[in-house]
């Protein structure tokens, strides 16, 4: 059974969504792999995404077995790993970027467990506001969930389109900050279309939680972002940002700026 320990949500993430709601705006959440294309450009990318209008950034911890990631993010993780990127260096990168918007550490469980007992405290001190662990579903490990939920970091949980409503409620009760609604099954990646049932899925989740809902997996264009934002509180764009940064971080920043404009139009 999942832990029922009340989670402690990051103030900066909560405040961000309150501000956006009061302004009638939707959140733009941008993902970037730490250390890709290299450390210097990775820091410039994070700062550029903030300048382009991102409300939250997810900073991906490169991992050697990224089972939930599609080929674009897998390749970026491998490139970062080859340059020596690890969790400690990710936290140093976040600290050096010194962003004015909330940062969510996007990781798998193994790097956290390898990081030591104080890894969550060090993550907070580096400037992280939330954490998302892709391979720790609700109920999988109550002790670890309690550890994460009481860390002072917002504990972002994932919901799949096939998740029943009762399970959605359980997920939401054991998370904080916002709920990340996966738009489709499978791995991350750029898609040319969005699932036709995303509106119904978002409505079911909305009935199950009062947390903000952000939709990700497959969103790659301003038009898609604007469409999905109509049924959610925000959109998450990952593979498209990473793919653009692979060529030139300026392209990724320009994409973020166009996504922001679409959400605000």
C-alpha positions as CSV (number, residue, x, y, z in Angstrom):
1,X,0.0,0.0,0.0
2,X,1.2,3.5,-0.7
3,X,2.3,5.8,2.1
4,X,-0.5,8.1,3.3
5,X,2.1,10.5,4.9
6,X,1.1,14.1,3.9
7,X,3.5,15.3,1.3
8,X,5.2,18.7,1.7
9,X,4.9,20.7,-1.5
10,X,7.5,23.3,-2.6
11,X,6.2,26.8,-2.0
12,X,7.7,28.0,-5.3
13,X,5.7,25.5,-7.4
14,X,2.5,26.2,-5.5
15,X,3.0,29.9,-5.8
16,X,3.7,29.6,-9.5
17,X,0.4,27.8,-10.2
18,X,-1.6,30.3,-8.0
19,X,0.0,33.2,-10.0
20,X,-0.8,31.6,-13.3
21,X,-4.4,30.8,-12.4
22,X,-4.9,34.3,-11.2
23,X,-3.5,35.6,-14.5
24,X,-5.6,33.2,-16.6
25,X,-2.4,31.7,-18.0
26,X,-1.2,28.1,-18.5
27,X,2.1,26.7,-17.3
28,X,4.9,26.0,-19.8
29,X,7.1,23.2,-18.3
30,X,10.3,22.6,-20.3
31,X,12.5,19.5,-19.9
32,X,16.2,19.6,-20.5
33,X,18.8,16.8,-20.0
34,X,21.5,18.0,-17.6
35,X,24.9,18.2,-19.3
36,X,23.5,18.1,-22.8
37,X,24.9,19.2,-25.2
38,X,27.6,19.9,-22.7
39,X,27.8,21.5,-19.2
40,X,28.3,25.1,-20.3
41,X,25.6,25.0,-23.0
42,X,23.3,23.1,-20.6
43,X,23.5,26.0,-18.1
44,X,22.9,28.5,-20.9
45,X,19.9,26.5,-22.1
46,X,18.3,26.4,-18.7
47,X,18.7,30.2,-18.3
48,X,17.5,30.7,-21.9
49,X,14.4,28.6,-21.3
50,X,13.5,30.8,-18.3
51,X,14.1,33.9,-20.4
52,X,11.8,32.5,-23.1
53,X,8.9,32.1,-20.8
54,X,9.2,28.7,-19.2
55,X,7.4,28.6,-15.9
56,X,9.0,25.4,-14.6
57,X,12.0,23.5,-15.8
58,X,12.5,19.7,-15.4
59,X,16.2,18.9,-15.2
60,X,16.8,15.3,-16.3
61,X,19.4,13.3,-14.5
62,X,21.2,11.2,-17.1
63,X,20.8,7.5,-16.5
64,X,22.3,4.4,-18.2
65,X,19.0,2.6,-18.4
66,X,16.3,5.2,-19.2
67,X,13.4,2.8,-19.9
68,X,10.7,5.4,-20.0
69,X,12.6,7.7,-22.4
70,X,12.4,7.7,-26.2
71,X,15.4,7.8,-28.5
72,X,15.9,11.5,-28.4
73,X,16.2,11.8,-24.6
74,X,18.1,8.5,-24.5
75,X,20.7,9.8,-26.9
76,X,21.0,13.1,-24.9
77,X,21.5,11.1,-21.7
78,X,24.2,9.0,-23.2
79,X,26.0,12.0,-24.5
80,X,25.9,13.6,-21.1
81,X,27.1,10.4,-19.4
82,X,30.0,10.2,-21.8
83,X,31.1,13.6,-20.6
84,X,31.0,12.5,-16.9
85,X,27.6,13.8,-15.9
86,X,26.3,12.3,-12.7
87,X,23.8,13.3,-10.0
88,X,26.3,15.4,-8.0
89,X,27.3,17.3,-11.1
90,X,23.6,17.7,-12.0
91,X,23.0,19.4,-8.6
92,X,26.1,21.6,-9.2
93,X,24.7,22.5,-12.6
94,X,21.4,23.5,-11.1
95,X,23.1,25.6,-8.5
96,X,25.3,27.3,-11.1
97,X,22.2,28.1,-13.3
98,X,20.6,29.8,-10.3
99,X,17.2,30.0,-11.9
100,X,14.3,32.3,-10.8
101,X,11.7,29.7,-11.7
102,X,11.0,26.4,-10.0
103,X,13.2,23.4,-10.9
104,X,12.0,19.8,-10.8
105,X,14.6,17.1,-10.7
106,X,13.6,14.4,-13.2
107,X,15.2,11.1,-12.3
108,X,15.1,7.4,-11.9
109,X,15.2,5.8,-8.5
110,X,18.7,4.3,-8.7
111,X,20.7,7.6,-9.0
112,X,18.8,8.8,-5.9
113,X,19.6,5.7,-3.9
114,X,23.3,6.0,-5.0
115,X,23.3,9.6,-3.9
116,X,23.4,9.0,-0.2
117,X,21.0,9.7,2.7
118,X,21.3,13.5,2.3
119,X,20.7,13.6,-1.4
120,X,17.2,15.2,-1.1
121,X,18.6,17.9,1.3
122,X,21.4,18.5,-1.2
123,X,18.9,18.8,-4.0
124,X,17.0,21.4,-2.1
125,X,20.1,23.3,-1.3
126,X,21.2,23.3,-4.9
127,X,17.9,25.0,-5.9
128,X,15.5,22.1,-6.7
129,X,11.9,22.7,-5.8
130,X,10.4,19.3,-6.8
131,X,11.3,15.8,-7.7
132,X,9.8,13.3,-10.2
133,X,10.9,9.6,-10.0
134,X,9.8,7.9,-13.2
135,X,10.1,4.3,-11.9
136,X,8.4,4.6,-8.5
137,X,4.7,4.1,-9.0
138,X,2.3,4.7,-6.0
139,X,2.4,1.7,-3.7
140,X,5.6,0.3,-5.0
141,X,7.8,1.2,-2.0
142,X,6.0,2.9,0.9
143,X,9.2,3.7,2.8
144,X,10.8,5.4,-0.2
145,X,7.6,7.3,-1.0
146,X,7.5,8.6,2.6
147,X,11.1,9.6,2.3
148,X,10.4,11.6,-0.9
149,X,7.1,12.9,0.3
150,X,8.5,14.4,3.5
151,X,11.6,15.8,1.8
152,X,10.5,19.4,1.4
153,X,10.5,18.9,-2.4
154,X,7.2,18.7,-4.3
155,X,6.7,15.0,-5.1
156,X,5.4,15.0,-8.7
157,X,3.5,11.9,-9.6
158,X,2.7,10.4,-13.0
159,X,-0.7,9.3,-14.2
160,X,-1.3,7.3,-17.4
161,X,-4.3,7.5,-19.7
162,X,-5.4,4.0,-18.7
163,X,-5.3,4.8,-14.9
164,X,-8.7,4.2,-13.3
165,X,-10.3,7.1,-11.4
166,X,-9.8,5.5,-8.0
167,X,-6.1,4.9,-8.7
168,X,-5.9,8.6,-9.9
169,X,-7.2,9.7,-6.5
170,X,-4.6,7.5,-4.8
171,X,-1.8,8.9,-6.9
172,X,-2.9,12.5,-6.3
173,X,-3.1,12.0,-2.5
174,X,0.4,10.7,-2.5
175,X,1.9,13.6,-4.5
176,X,2.2,17.4,-4.5
177,X,3.0,20.3,-6.7
178,X,1.2,19.1,-9.8
179,X,0.2,15.9,-11.5
180,X,2.0,14.9,-14.7
181,X,-0.6,13.4,-17.0
182,X,1.1,11.2,-19.6
183,X,-0.9,11.8,-22.8
184,X,-0.2,8.4,-24.3
185,X,1.3,5.0,-23.4
186,X,4.9,4.2,-24.3
187,X,8.1,6.2,-24.1
188,X,8.7,9.9,-24.5
189,X,9.1,11.4,-28.0
190,X,8.0,13.9,-30.6
191,X,4.6,13.1,-32.1
192,X,2.7,14.8,-35.0
193,X,-0.7,14.3,-33.4
194,X,-2.3,14.2,-29.9
195,X,-4.5,11.3,-28.6
196,X,-8.2,11.9,-29.4
197,X,-9.2,11.0,-25.8
198,X,-6.9,13.4,-24.0
199,X,-9.8,15.7,-23.1
200,X,-11.8,12.8,-21.4
201,X,-8.7,11.6,-19.6
202,X,-7.9,15.0,-18.3
203,X,-11.6,15.4,-17.1
204,X,-11.4,12.1,-15.2
205,X,-8.2,13.3,-13.5
206,X,-9.7,16.7,-12.8
207,X,-12.5,15.0,-10.9
208,X,-10.0,13.0,-8.8
209,X,-7.6,15.8,-7.6
210,X,-7.4,19.5,-6.9
211,X,-3.7,19.6,-7.8
212,X,-2.8,21.3,-11.1
213,X,-2.6,19.0,-14.1
214,X,0.2,19.2,-16.7
215,X,0.1,17.1,-19.8
216,X,3.2,15.7,-21.5
217,X,4.6,13.0,-23.8
218,X,4.5,13.9,-27.5
219,X,3.8,17.7,-27.4
220,X,6.2,19.2,-29.9
221,X,4.6,22.2,-31.6
222,X,2.9,25.5,-30.5
223,X,-0.4,24.3,-32.0
224,X,-0.3,21.1,-30.0
225,X,0.6,23.0,-26.8
226,X,-2.3,25.4,-27.2
227,X,-4.8,22.6,-27.9
228,X,-3.7,20.6,-24.9
229,X,-3.6,23.6,-22.6
230,X,-7.3,23.9,-23.2
231,X,-7.9,20.8,-21.0
232,X,-5.0,21.2,-18.5
233,X,-3.2,23.7,-16.3
234,X,0.0,23.3,-18.2
235,X,1.9,21.4,-20.8
236,X,5.3,19.6,-20.6
237,X,7.6,19.7,-23.6
238,X,10.7,17.5,-23.5
239,X,11.9,15.6,-26.6
240,X,11.2,18.5,-28.9
241,X,13.3,20.8,-26.7
242,X,16.1,18.3,-26.4
243,X,16.1,17.5,-30.2
244,X,16.3,21.3,-31.0
245,X,19.2,21.7,-28.4
246,X,21.1,18.9,-30.1
247,X,21.5,21.1,-33.1
248,X,21.7,24.5,-31.4
249,X,20.5,25.6,-28.0
250,X,19.3,28.8,-29.7
251,X,16.8,26.6,-31.6
252,X,15.5,25.1,-28.3
253,X,15.1,28.6,-26.7
254,X,13.3,29.8,-29.8
255,X,10.9,26.8,-29.7
256,X,10.2,27.6,-26.0
257,X,9.4,31.2,-26.9
258,X,7.0,30.1,-29.6
259,X,5.3,27.7,-27.2
260,X,4.9,30.5,-24.7
261,X,3.4,32.7,-27.3
262,X,0.9,30.0,-28.3
263,X,-0.1,29.4,-24.7
264,X,-0.7,33.1,-24.2
265,X,-2.5,33.7,-27.5
